[in-house]
């Protein structure tokens, strides 16, 4: 198992939300985890699903909660 911080990054927009965010793995696109539980479960998305999600973010299709 990789180390807790290997290849993971958090959005630069997550600074003021008390750590409630996900991290993405740059070495394995489509792999995400909860930033508060780096050794916990990970989600793995198919490449086409991940690409559609990223495109939706860039097009602001999801709005803000």
C-alpha positions as CSV (number, residue, x, y, z in Angstrom):
1,X,0.0,0.0,0.0
2,X,1.4,3.4,-0.9
3,X,2.3,5.9,1.8
4,X,-0.5,8.2,3.0
5,X,0.6,11.2,1.0
6,X,2.1,9.6,-2.1
7,X,0.7,11.1,-5.3
8,X,-2.4,12.6,-3.5
9,X,-3.6,16.2,-3.8
10,X,-6.4,18.3,-2.5
11,X,-8.2,21.1,-4.3
12,X,-6.8,24.5,-3.7
13,X,-10.4,25.6,-3.0
14,X,-10.6,23.4,0.1
15,X,-8.7,25.6,2.4
16,X,-11.5,27.0,4.5
17,X,-13.9,24.1,4.8
18,X,-12.5,22.3,7.9
19,X,-11.0,19.5,5.9
20,X,-14.3,18.3,4.4
21,X,-13.0,17.3,1.0
22,X,-11.6,14.5,-1.1
23,X,-8.2,14.0,-2.5
24,X,-7.4,12.7,-5.9
25,X,-4.4,10.5,-6.9
26,X,-2.4,11.9,-9.7
27,X,-0.8,8.5,-10.5
28,X,-4.2,6.8,-10.7
29,X,-6.7,9.1,-12.3
30,X,-10.2,8.4,-11.1
31,X,-9.1,7.3,-7.6
32,X,-10.3,9.4,-4.7
33,X,-10.3,9.2,-0.9
34,X,-11.6,11.2,2.1
35,X,-8.9,13.6,3.1
36,X,-9.7,13.1,6.8
37,X,-9.2,9.3,6.5
38,X,-6.1,8.8,4.3
39,X,-5.8,5.1,5.2
40,X,-9.5,4.4,4.7
41,X,-11.3,3.2,1.6
42,X,-10.8,4.6,-1.8
43,X,-13.2,5.0,-4.7
44,X,-12.1,4.0,-8.2
45,X,-14.0,5.4,-11.2
46,X,-13.8,4.2,-14.8
47,X,-11.7,6.5,-17.1
48,X,-14.7,7.7,-19.1
49,X,-16.8,8.4,-16.0
50,X,-13.9,10.3,-14.4
51,X,-13.3,12.4,-17.6
52,X,-17.1,13.2,-17.7
53,X,-17.0,14.3,-14.0
54,X,-13.9,16.6,-14.6
55,X,-15.6,18.1,-17.7
56,X,-18.7,18.8,-15.6
57,X,-16.7,20.6,-13.0
58,X,-14.9,22.7,-15.6
59,X,-18.3,23.6,-17.1
60,X,-19.7,24.4,-13.7
61,X,-22.6,21.9,-14.2
62,X,-22.8,20.9,-10.5
63,X,-23.4,24.3,-8.8
64,X,-22.5,24.8,-5.2
65,X,-24.0,23.2,-2.1
